Amino acid sequence: MLALIDGGNLRPTAKQVSEQAGVSLRTVFQHFSDLEMLFATAADRQAERLGHLMKVVPIHLPFEVRLMAFVETRCAVLEAISPVRRAGVLQVPFSNAIATRMKWVRRAARDESDRVFAAELKELPEDEREDIATALHVATEWYTWETLRSYDNLPVSDAKRVMTRMIRALLRKETPK
């Protein structure tokens, strides 16, 4: 399933999965009781194969170093997940397994941006803090990355620069001269 999605087929059928795997359709359903289980397993495998991209940004580092490390890591992950995420977005209304996993991933991404930029968020007026944290999450989310890359047709380097600029603007940090 993941190979088909990576190849551009965003809605592979069980028959296509069986053909890709070189097994019968019956064999697919001997391993997976239904498509929901197949989707869940594919989502879990996607997480496994991208685990090496997940790097924890130490919060004790200066802002500039944290910012660059966060943007590098986040953009590498967002770029790598894009084909499967596009397919997942199509399945969310029909698949509890995919919806649950995507909700978890979004929550983890929010938690990470809150953690990495906690010091800067704490400096903001209390009545603005949650709004800015939410905006920061949205600015660094896959949907924003997809807009920059697929709709605005920016190369990775330009999309990274835009994301960096959005983070700086939200946290009121000027670009170093």
N, C-alpha and C positions, 0 to 999 in steps of 0.2 A: 504494500500500500504506500509506504513512504517513497519508494523508488518511483512509483507512478506519479505521486504528487510532485516530487522533485523534478520530474520530467514534464510537468505542466498540466497533468490531468487532475483537476481540483475535485472531481467527484468520481473517483474510480468505483466501479461496481465490483461485487464479489467475484463475478466471472473474470473480470480483468485482473483482479488480484491473483486469482488461481492461475491464470495464464502467465502472469509475470513471475510467479513463484514456481511455475512448472509442475503444478499439482492439479488434481481434479477439483472441481467445485465442491464435491462432497468432502474431500479432505480438508478444505478450508473450514467447512462447518463441523467437522469432527474436532477441530482445534478451537473453534470459536462458536459458541452456541447461537450467536446472532451477530448482526452487523454492529450493534452497540458494543459488544465485547471486542470485536475487531477494531473499532474506533478507539476504544479505551486502551487497548494494547499498543496500537500505533502511537497514540499520544504519549504513553509511558516510554516507549522506545525513543521517540523524538527527544524527550527530556534526557534520557541516558546518553544519546549520541551528541548532545550539546553541552553536557556537564563540564567538559574541559574549558569551555568559554567563560564559565561563571567564575569570576575572580572577586574576592571580597576586598573592597577598598577600605584601608585602615582609616579610621576617623581622626586619628591624632595628627595626620599630615596637614600641612598648610593648605588653605583653600585651593590655590592654583593646582597643586599636585593632585588633590582629591578630585577636582573638577575634571582634569585631563584623564585621570585613571577611570573615573566614572563614565565619561563620554566614550572613551575607547572601548571599555567593556560592554556598556549598554549597546553601542552601535554595532559591535561585532555580533552580539546575541540577536539583536533585531534583524540584522541583515541575514543571519543564518536561519532564523525561524520563519522568514517571510513566506516561502512557498507553502509550508505546512500551515501557517497561520491563515493564509488566504483560504485554504481548503477548510480549515476549522471554522472560520467565520460563516461559511456556507452551511455547515452542519449544526451549529449551535441551536437553531430553533427546533431541531429534530433529535438531538442527541444530548441526553442528560450527562453522559460521561464526558463529552467534549465541553459542554457548558460549565460543568463543575471544575474541570481542569483549567479552563481559560480564566475562570473567576479566581482560582487559586494563584495562577501566574500573575494576573493583574495585581492581586493583593501583595504578593511577594515583591513585585516591582515597586509598588507604592512604599512598602516597608523599607526597601533598600534606599530609595531616594530620600525618604524621611531620615533614615539612619545616617547616610553619608553627609547630608546637609543639615543635620540637627543643630549644629552651632550657629549657622547662618539663620535658620528658621527661628531659633530662640531669640535672636537679636531683633526680630521684627515686632512691631506692635502686636499685642496679644489678639486684638480684634481682627487682624489681617492674617495671622499665622496659618490658620486652617485653609483659607482661600488660596494663599500662596503655595502651601504644600500640595493642595489639589491641582493647582495650575502647573506646578513643577512636575507632578506625576503625569499629567496630560501631555506636557511638552516633551516628555521622555518615554512615552508609550509607543507601542507598535503602530497604532493608527496614525499617529503623527509622522512616524518614520515612513510609513506607507505613502502618506501624502507627499512628503518630501521626495521620496525616491520614485514612486510610480506616477504620481499625478503632476508634480512639478518637474520631474525628470532630472533631479539633481544627482550628480555623481556622489559616491560615498563621502568623499572629502568635503564637498560643499554641504551635504546634509549634516555632517558632524559639526561643521562651523556654525550652521544655523542653530543646531541644538545647543551648542555651547553658548551662543549669543542669547538664546531664550532663557537658559538657566541663569546667566549673568544678570539679565534684565529683571527676572523675577526676584532674584536674591539681592538686587541692587548693588552688584559688584561690577566696577568698571574694568574694562579690558586694560591689562598692564601695557604701559608704553614701551 
